[in-house]
Amino acid sequence: MRKKIVAGNWKMNMELAEGLKLAESVDTYFRLKPSRAEVVLCTPFIHLAGVAELLKDGKLCLGAQNCASEPSGAYTGEISPAMIKSTGAGYVIIGHSERRSYYHEDNDILNRKAKLALSNGLKVIFCVGEVLGERESGKHFEVVKNQVENGLFNLTAEEITNVVVAYEPVWAIGTGLTATPEQAQEIHQFIRGLFSEKYGKEIAENLTILYGGSCKPSNAAEIFSMPDVDGGLIGGAALKKDDFIAIVEAIR
């Protein structure tokens, strides 16, 4: 069976003490009641080492939200994959829609980040997805195919086993619009098909594909019930302990 994953992306929220408190409360809950899914907390860089210490010997995993495309050097303000790994984190998000949009990160940069992260022993949560105009003009399959192929398809089959894909319908994030479970399934199935054509059916069937568009307690179970949806990349709801736990528990 494919691994089920729910990852909480805290984005640029919470000072250090607040973040440690949230991580501790979520960790305490799942130590007492283990989840059916692998739970990953993707925190700001300043939280990583502290949260790693809290999660030690527990069931939760830790991830960063971004990494540099270079291994080291005169890149002021950047954080390398090796630095992230040294904190105790095991995952990194690459290609989030906000990084693509606000910081103009293209497929070439994201591919370099992915390869570097994997070479440093991190698992990659690689984000793809279309904006509203692309969805309305029927270009969403073309956009996602381009992001997948140019972002990931020079990786080896072995490297792909350490990649998780997260589909973000960018038009459904913070807009009040919501992708239907059927829309999520359609694009997840399409993504799996791309990997099947490139790497073969076995690798594609074992690829975890997450949904990342305004997932909340009220719609999580229905979205997660789709056959090619293997969990979620959760934004705003990951900042609220009870909401995040409810979403994790929607995994069946």
Long-range contacts (C-beta under 8 A, 24 or more apart in sequence): 2-205, 2-206, 2-207, 2-208, 2-230, 3-38, 3-208, 3-230, 4-36, 4-37, 4-38, 4-208, 4-230, 4-231, 4-251, 5-37, 5-38, 5-39, 5-40, 5-164, 5-208, 5-210, 5-230, 5-231, 6-35, 6-37, 6-38, 6-39, 6-40, 6-210, 6-231, 6-232, 6-234, 6-244, 6-247, 6-248, 6-251, 7-39, 7-40, 7-41, 7-42, 7-63, 7-91, 7-93, 7-125, 7-166, 7-210, 7-231, 7-232, 7-233, 7-234, 8-39, 8-40, 8-41, 8-42, 8-234, 8-237, 8-238, 8-239, 8-244, 9-42, 9-65, 9-93, 9-96, 9-233, 9-234, 9-235, 9-238, 10-41, 10-42, 10-43, 10-44, 10-47, 10-65, 10-238, 10-239, 11-65, 11-98, 11-235, 12-44, 13-44, 13-239, 14-44, 14-47, 14-239, 16-46, 16-47, 16-50, 19-43, 19-44, 19-47, 19-50, 19-51, 20-47, 20-50, 20-51, 20-54, 22-239, 22-241, 23-47, 23-51, 23-54, 23-55, 23-60, 24-54, 25-241, 26-60, 26-241, 26-244, 26-245, 27-54, 27-55, 27-58, 27-60, 29-241, 29-245, 30-58, 30-59, 30-60, 30-245, 30-248, 31-58, 31-59, 34-59, 35-59, 35-248, 35-249, 35-251, 36-251, 36-252, 37-231, 37-248, 37-251, 39-248, 40-90, 40-91, 40-125, 41-238, 42-91, 42-93, 42-125, 45-79, 45-84, 48-84, 48-87, 48-88, 48-89, 49-87, 49-88, 52-87, 52-88, 52-89, 53-88, 55-88, 56-88, 61-90, 61-91, 62-87, 62-88, 62-89, 62-90, 62-91, 63-89, 63-90, 63-91, 63-92, 63-93, 63-123, 63-125, 64-89, 64-91, 64-92, 64-93, 65-92, 65-93, 65-96, 66-92, 66-93, 66-94, 66-96, 66-99, 66-113, 67-92, 67-94, 67-113, 67-116, 67-117, 67-122, 68-113, 68-116, 69-109, 69-112, 69-113, 69-116, 70-116, 71-116, 80-116, 80-120, 81-113, 81-116, 81-117, 81-119, 81-120, 81-122, 82-120, 84-117, 84-120, 84-122, 85-120, 85-121, 85-122, 89-122, 90-122, 90-123, 91-122, 91-123, 91-124, 91-125, 91-164, 92-117, 92-122, 92-123, 92-124, 92-125, 93-125, 93-127, 93-166, 93-233, 94-124, 94-125, 94-126, 94-127, 95-126, 95-127, 95-128, 95-147, 95-151, 96-127, 96-168, 97-127, 97-129, 97-131, 97-168, 97-170, 97-173, 100-127, 101-170, 107-146, 107-147, 107-150, 107-151, 108-150, 110-151, 111-150, 111-151, 111-152, 111-154, 114-151, 114-152, 114-155, 114-163, 115-154, 115-155, 115-159, 118-155, 118-159, 118-162, 118-163, 122-162, 123-162, 123-163, 123-164, 124-162, 124-163, 124-164, 125-164, 125-165, 125-166, 125-210, 125-233, 126-151, 126-152, 126-163, 126-164, 126-165, 126-166, 127-165, 127-166, 127-167, 127-168, 127-212, 127-233, 128-165, 128-166, 128-167, 128-168, 128-191, 129-167, 129-168, 129-169, 129-170, 129-212, 129-213, 130-169, 130-170, 130-171, 131-170, 131-171, 132-170, 132-171, 132-175, 132-177, 135-169, 135-171, 140-187, 141-187, 141-190, 144-187, 144-190, 144-191, 145-190, 145-194, 148-191, 148-194, 148-195, 149-194, 149-198, 153-198, 157-199, 157-200, 157-203, 160-195, 160-199, 160-203, 160-207, 161-203, 161-206, 163-207, 164-207, 164-208, 164-209, 164-210, 165-191, 165-207, 165-208, 165-209, 165-210, 166-209, 166-210, 166-211, 166-212, 166-233, 167-191, 167-209, 167-210, 167-211, 167-212, 167-213, 168-212, 168-213, 168-233, 169-213, 170-213, 172-213, 172-214, 173-212, 173-213, 173-214, 173-235, 174-214, 174-236, 175-214, 177-214, 178-213, 178-214, 178-219, 179-211, 179-213, 179-214, 181-219, 181-222, 181-223, 181-225, 181-226, 181-229, 182-226, 184-211, 184-213, 184-223, 184-226, 184-229, 185-226, 185-227, 185-228, 185-229, 188-226, 188-228, 188-229, 189-227, 189-228, 191-228, 192-228, 215-247, 216-243, 216-247, 217-243, 217-246, 217-247, 217-250, 220-246, 220-247, 220-250, 221-250, 221-252, 224-250, 224-251, 224-252, 225-252
